[in-house]
């Protein structure tokens, strides 16, 4: 039924585009026959809208990987840059949440680990909607921020880094990811807030260790021990799926990208807020001078430019 729903949604989308194009052509021909130029602006705007929708629909046709249509589990890790890198993780968390919200996608924060002074050391969220993993897989890599540091009394320029990791979520009917109770070690601890201080008296945070693989996942976002365990299991299953796929294909980059350190020389994108404002993707050379819009979630141009470049590589 889920597959049928997806196919129906796709058919409805293309039929809607077909209908919109038909109406636009008919109205344009009528305006030409009557020598009526009063509709020029309206027709131009609608034609641009159709072109944009068509380009997006065509882009989604290229997202045909086995996991591209799944929800994405996105984790952001702080890198070089100290407190600024922790703040950078929090900014990127807001950017991806903004991207999802603007596109009507569900967002659920699965885990956060606070920095010692400010920001977040790591942040994990699940983002749903059509082709969530297919789109967000374009974001895998190191993101670099250059700005005047708000944490430096001398207000010097600071460069900080964060690494983005994206995994496909495991769906209920995934028989290839099975976790036996005897393979799982579970520990409980008190969740911590900013500054590392314990924020709860009850040990509600959960740490799961998958003994055969050695994978360790923790979650402390919720007050409920049961809820934290559920979130940790979702993250662990996604990591196991990536591990199984990597073992099968002999290259982990197919799912999560090559693991590189979050520091100089490894960035896929630079966000410069001082001395000028610009965001540039180093893989495609796509850039934007509207840094506020990008950090609010306006990253569609970067994602689509990357996907187009991948098409060229495949050809």
N, C-alpha and C positions, 0 to 999 in steps of 0.2 A: 504493500500500500504506500509506503514511503517513496519507493521508486516510481510508482505510478503518479504520485503527487508531484514529484520533481519533473517528470516528463510532461505532465499537463501544464505545469507552470511555464516550461520552456515553449510549448506549443502556443499557449496563450500570448506569450511575449512576442513571438514572431508574427502571429496573426494580428496582434495589436499594431505592430510596426507596419505591416502590410496595409492595414486599414488606414492608418495615419498618412502613409505615403499616398494612397489612392485619393484621399480627401484633399491633400495638399496639391496634388497634380490637377485635380478637377477644379479647385478654387483658382489656381494659377491660370489655367486655360480660360476660365470665365473672366478673370480680370484682364487678360490679354485681349479677348474678343471685344470687351466693352471699353477697352482703352482706359481702364480704371487703375491709376497708380496710387490710390489711397491705401491699398492693402500691402504695399511693397514692404514696409517695415515689419508688419505682422507675418507676412509670408517668409521673409528672410529669417526672422526669429524662429519660426516653426521649422524651417528647413535646417537651421543650425541644431535645433533640439533633436530632430530626427537623425541627423548625421552623428551627433554625440551618442544617442541611444544605440544606433546601429554599430558604431565603432566598439562600444562596450559589449554588445551582444556577440559581435564577431570575436572579440578578445576572449570571451568566456568559452567559445567553441574550441579555443586552443588549450583550455585547461582540462585536458583529458587524462591526466595521470590517475592512478588507482585511488589516490587519497585527496585529490584536488577539491572535491565537493564536500569534504568533511569539515566540521568545526576545527578551529586551530587552537592549540595551547601554546601561548606565547610567553616566553620567559626573558626578562631583561636582567643582565648581570652587570654590576658596576665593575669598572676596570681602573686603569691608572687615572689619578686625579684627586684622590682623597675624598674629602667632604663634597667637593664639587661634582665628583662622579656619582655620589649617592643622590645628590640633587638632580643630576642629569637622568638617572634612572626614573625618578619620580616625574620629571618632565616628559620623558618618552612614554611612560605609562599613561599620562594624560593625553598624549598625542594619539596613541593607538585607540584609547577609549573614545576619544573625540571622533576619530575616523569611523569607528564602528557605529557610534550613535547617529552620526550624520547620515549613514547609509541604512539606518533602521535595523542594525544587527544587534542581537543580544550579547551582552558582555557580563561576565561573572568573574570577579577577582577570586582566585583560588588560594593565593598565598602572598604574603609580603614579609620581608625581613628588614627592619629599620636600620638606618645608619647610626653611628655613635652620636653624631651631633645634629644631623638633619638628613632628610631624604630617605632613600631606600637602598639597601645593599642589593636586594633582588626583588623582583615583582613577577608574579605569574597570574595570567588571566586566560580565560577561555572565551573565544569570540566565535559566534555562529553566523548563520546566514549562508547564502549561496556562494560556493567556491571560496569559503573563508581561508582554508589552507592554501589553495591555489594562488590566491592573491598575496597573502601575508608571507608566503615562502620567499617572495621577492625581497623581504626585509631582513633576511638572515645575514648577519655579519656585524662588524664593528661600526658604531656610529660615534662621530667625533664632534665635540662642542668647543667652540672658542668664544670666550666672553670676558667681560670684566667680572671678576669673582666677587659675589656678595659676601663671601666668608673671609675675604682678605681685607684687613683694616686699611692697607695701603691701596686697595682697589686696583691691584695689578691684573693684567690679562692672564687668564688661566685656560689651559687646554685639558679637557677631560674626556674619558672614553666610556662606552658601555657596549656590551655585546648582546645582540638579540638572537634568541634561539626560538625556532618555530617547529612544533610537532603536530602531526594530525591526531585528532582525538580518536579514541577507540570507541566504536559503536557497539551496541548491545549484542549484535550477532557475529562479533569477531571471535571465531573459534580458535584463531591462531594465537591469541593472547589469553592464556589461562594461568591463573596464579593459584597454586595449591597452598592451603593454610599452613602446611608444614614447611613451606619455603619462605615464609614471611615472619620477620621479627618486628614486633611493635613496641615502641617506647613512648611514654607520655612525659611531658614536661610543661612548665609554666610558660605561657606566651610572653613575649617581651615587646615593649614599645620603644619610642625614641629614647636614645641614650642607653639602651640595653637593659632598662629596669623592668622587672616583672610587673605586668599590668593585671594579673589575675592571681588569686590565692589558690584556685583549683588548677591542677595540671591538665589543662584541656588541649594543649598543643600535642600533635602526633608526629612521630618519626617512624617511617616504615623502611625496613631494610629487606631487600630481596636477596636472599642468601645465595642462590645459584649464580646470579649475575653480579652481585655486589652493589647494585644500584641502591642509593639512599634518597628518600624523599621525605620532606617534612612540611607540615602545614599548621599555621597558628592563627589564621585569619578570623575564624569563628569562635564564639564562646562555648559552643557545643563540641565536646570530644567526638561524638558520633559524626557531626558534620565535617570536622577537620579530617577524620579518618576517610570519609567518603571523597573529599577533595584530593587527599593524598593518593588514594587509590586511582583516581582518574589520571593524575599526573604520572604515577608509576606505570600504569597500563600504556599510556602514550609513549613513555620512554622505552618500555619493553618492545612495543611495536616497531619503533625506530631501530632498536638494536637487532631485532629479528630481520628487518629489511636490510640493514647494513651487512649482516652476516651472509644473507642470501645473495646480495648483489656485489659484495666486496667493496662498496664505497659508501660511506656514511653521508657523503655530500648530497646524495639523492634526496634525503629527507630533511636534514638539519643544517646542511652546509658544513664546510670544513671548519673544524674547531681551531680557532686562532686566538692568540692573546689579544685582549682589548688594550692596545697601546699604539704608539706611532707606527705608521707604515702599513697597517692592516685594515684601515677604515674603508668601508664601502661608500660612506656619505659623510660630508662635513657640513656642520651647521655653524655659521660664523655670525655672531651678534656684535662683534667689535673687532676692528675699527670700522667695518662696513657690515651690511646685512646681506647674507646670501646663504642658500642651501644648495649644495651641489652633490650629485651622485657621480662618483668617480668611475663607475662601470659604464655609464651611458652618456655622461656629460650633461644630462638634463639638470637644469637648475632653476631656482626661483628666488626673487628678491623679496618676496613677501614672507618673511620668516614667521611673523605672528600667525598667519593663516596656516602655514605648514605645521607649526607646533600645536595648533588647535585641531589638527587632524586632516588638513588638506594635502594628503600625500598620494592621491590618485594618479597624478601626472607622473610621479616617480615610479610607482608600481607598474603603470601601463608602459612607460618607456623601457623598463627592464624586461617586461614580458615580450615586447616587440623585438628587443635586441636578442632575446633567447630564440625567437622564431627565426631570426636571421642566422643564428649559429646553427640551428637545426637544419636549415636549408643548405 
